Amino acid sequence: MPRLAIAKSFLTGYANLEKTVRKSVDEAISRFEHHTFAGLHLEKLQGAEDPNVRTIRIDGGRRGIVLKPETGDVYCLIAVMEHDAAIKYAKSRKFSVHQKLGVLEVRDATALAQVRPALDALAQAQPERLFAEYDDGELINLGLDAEVLPIVRLLTSEDHLVALESMLPQPQYLALVALASGMSAQEAWEEICQLLPDSSPPEDVDTSDLVKAMERSPGDVVFVSGPDELAQMLAHPFALWRVFLHPAQRRLARRPSYNGPVQVTGGAGTGKTVTALHRASHLAEQGEPVLVTTFTTTLAETLARQLDLLVDDPEVRGRIEVINIDKLAYRIVKKANGHSPKIAGSAEIQVLWNIAITETDAPFSAAFLHREWEQVILAQDLLGREAYLGCVRRGRGKQLSPEQRKKAWAAISRFLELLAGTHARTHMQIAAEAARILSAEALPRYRHIIVDESQDLYPAQWRILRAAVAVGPNDLFIVGDPHQRIYDHRVSLKSLGISVTGRSHKLKLSYRTTAEILNWAVRLLGVEPVAGLDDAQDSLAGYRSSLHGRRPAVRGFSDRSSELDALVEQIRAWLDAGVEPHAIGVATRFVSGVGKIEQALAGAGISTASLAASESAQESVRVGTMHRMKGLEFRCVAVIGADAEALPAAFALTEKDEDPTAHAHDLQRERCLFFVAGTRARDALYVSYTGQPSPFLPDHST
Ligand SMILES: Nc1ncnc2c1ncn2[C@@H]1O[C@H](COP(=O)(O)OP(=O)(O)OP(=O)(O)O)[C@@H](O)[C@H]1O
């Protein structure tokens, strides 16, 4: 019985076609199916590198490219292209089986042959070779084949290797990149084993069995189970993530069971959210209710929409509840108290702190005391003076003498009295109360909780989650990136009863951002290591992208109005190039700057909407603060006002004299904020400043 398979490259190309053309493709596929793949329309090509590659007529101007292995009765749709490009592509590509991993690979055999004389000439002029320290045996053990090996032997620099990226079979290229980056052969091997669905290589690889290789490559090829699945795929061609998970993502998401909490970290755009969504779907398919939570309402809404897209079965979807963490806390407290908690505003809180400080004659700033309260007292749920005086002030840099602690306590407890008098509470207090309510319940409310954007959750919020889910297999699936931490706290999951030891995983391949943007943005983070959630340091080692585009543009201006004029010009250029308005995001550090950007764009007739606007505002460019960029994604991003005064923002920094550790944390957070904004861009990033540039900007650092 013939089987139809779809390659990721096909769906990518299909997504970029106009609707009418897609219809022709649909018809061609259906004709193809109705003829039970009899090969009626399949054409062989003269002079093709690979005899298994055929083409099929789509319409007058386009052809589809099909891989039809000699054995196995499988037809795999590889791409759809304009006629001439399709013929060129089909003739030049060669599909093969990776000798060690057994996965499917494709190379541009024609381009490799063409580039060889140039590499030969370069090699003649330069005696040193990039991979001289590895003998052939070592390279062959990594799966380099007889066609690739001699070419690799000619390489003299890493730049030349990178230039071959689009020609070489991906798994072989990855092994070479790993070696070139300084990994040992063993480490490179472990790296490429990530490409396997179960990360253990097959004992025997039959290099002639292309169908088996396809089955081992679910990140690149899927077998279509029937017309419904095909229709779903073609209906959502942009949502490649629904169907093609990277093997590393798939292993994490579809693993039958974990013994306890799991943590998945990874740089921006590495598909952590995608993995979390697939995990939720997987658990719900087992018949269990699942809670998915994240930081803000906007992010929760996005997750809910993505789940609607991912989970076809309404019964399975019905088992997954999505709610942001503040709302969850609020709901728990409201139900327990029988009325809605009132939330205190930040201006009101500031006034109360000032009163408390004056009344108690406390030698601390309001900011210091507020942090002390949130990060020590609420974080550990310390319920009285003695508990505070005797506690370990984890994560706080400034030492306090016993006398100072007493003074701090006096001011904080006065503040709490004043706050209680207003009958309002902060989100953190509500979280702490919700955690207390849940801890007192005999039975936890949930079996499985999935947490996205976990780097920004506060300890009190973690305590809610710990108390809400029964300790046991698959209790917590936590995804986040400590390099994107933009709020003020440090968490030790272990101290909160959440141990991820032995169940901590990292994703490394960015699906969103081009290598050019990513390499630039990583430098915004500086050189200080970043603290993870599990008491260890986190690193972005191995974080990479195989997407390519232009380097970010950075422009400086002498006054703000010229900077805004240039922004308008840039947005116009993107719109003229066909970028949809809602796929453009503009961010700046201060709320006051947002209004100025909106005005400038409105003055040029460009409609704007907030970053949190619903998808329906298609005709508006999105504008907002850098904080609101968290978790979002745009084709083009402009970061405006990247000035020395704005990044870092003075008000966000604790005085170094007051608390050097807090000062260092604050600086790092400002860097992370810039990193988050920059890494929202898929294709293009534009950054501008007025006056002195931010010291975080690469090449402007002090
Ligand atoms: N396997 C995949 N195939 C295709 N696209 C993918 C895949 N995984 C993720 N993506 C896409 O990459 C982009 C980033 O994914 P996602 O939002 O899950 O990353 P993230 O790690 O959560 O990012 P961030 O930390 O920046 O919020 C999205 O557009 C997503 O659809």
The ligand as an SDF file (V2000), in Angstrom:
LIG
                    3D

 31 33  0  0  0  0  0  0  0  0999 V2000
   10.1950   22.2450   15.4460 N   0  0  0  0  0  0  0  0  0  0  0  0
    9.8760   23.4320   14.9650 C   0  0  0  0  0  0  0  0  0  0  0  0
    9.6690   23.5810   13.6530 N   0  0  0  0  0  0  0  0  0  0  0  0
    9.3540   24.7780   13.1280 C   0  0  0  0  0  0  0  0  0  0  0  0
    9.2100   25.8970   13.8480 N   0  0  0  0  0  0  0  0  0  0  0  0
    9.4140   25.8060   15.1610 C   0  0  0  0  0  0  0  0  0  0  0  0
    9.7610   24.5820   15.7930 C   0  0  0  0  0  0  0  0  0  0  0  0
    9.9170   24.8180   17.1120 N   0  0  0  0  0  0  0  0  0  0  0  0
    9.6660   26.1260   17.2960 C   0  0  0  0  0  0  0  0  0  0  0  0
    9.3670   26.7080   16.1320 N   0  0  0  0  0  0  0  0  0  0  0  0
    9.0370   28.1280   15.9020 C   0  0  0  0  0  0  0  0  0  0  0  0
   10.0780   28.9100   16.4480 O   0  0  0  0  0  0  0  0  0  0  0  0
    9.5650   30.0690   17.0590 C   0  0  0  0  0  0  0  0  0  0  0  0
    9.9970   30.0980   18.5130 C   0  0  0  0  0  0  0  0  0  0  0  0
    9.3620   29.0340   19.2040 O   0  0  0  0  0  0  0  0  0  0  0  0
    8.9430   29.1770   20.7240 P   0  0  0  0  0  0  0  0  0  0  0  0
    8.1250   30.3940   20.9230 O   0  0  0  0  0  0  0  0  0  0  0  0
    8.3930   27.8810   21.1720 O   0  0  0  0  0  0  0  0  0  0  0  0
   10.3750   29.4130   21.3480 O   0  0  0  0  0  0  0  0  0  0  0  0
   10.7700   29.7800   22.8260 P   0  0  0  0  0  0  0  0  0  0  0  0
   12.0220   29.0270   23.0880 O   0  0  0  0  0  0  0  0  0  0  0  0
    9.6270   29.5660   23.7470 O   0  0  0  0  0  0  0  0  0  0  0  0
   11.0740   31.3320   22.6440 O   0  0  0  0  0  0  0  0  0  0  0  0
   11.2530   32.5080   23.7100 P   0  0  0  0  0  0  0  0  0  0  0  0
   12.0720   31.9690   24.8320 O   0  0  0  0  0  0  0  0  0  0  0  0
   11.9900   33.5410   22.9300 O   0  0  0  0  0  0  0  0  0  0  0  0
    9.8890   32.9430   24.0990 O   0  0  0  0  0  0  0  0  0  0  0  0
    8.0560   30.0130   16.8690 C   0  0  0  0  0  0  0  0  0  0  0  0
    7.7250   30.7190   15.6980 O   0  0  0  0  0  0  0  0  0  0  0  0
    7.7950   28.5490   16.6660 C   0  0  0  0  0  0  0  0  0  0  0  0
    6.6220   28.3100   15.9160 O   0  0  0  0  0  0  0  0  0  0  0  0
  1  2  1  0
  2  3  1  0
  2  7  2  0
  3  4  2  0
  4  5  1  0
  5  6  2  0
  6  7  1  0
  6 10  1  0
  7  8  1  0
  8  9  2  0
  9 10  1  0
 10 11  1  0
 11 12  1  0
 11 30  1  0
 12 13  1  0
 13 14  1  0
 13 28  1  0
 14 15  1  0
 15 16  1  0
 16 17  2  0
 16 18  1  0
 16 19  1  0
 19 20  1  0
 20 21  2  0
 20 22  1  0
 20 23  1  0
 23 24  1  0
 24 25  2  0
 24 26  1  0
 24 27  1  0
 28 29  1  0
 28 30  1  0
 30 31  1  0
M  END
$$$$
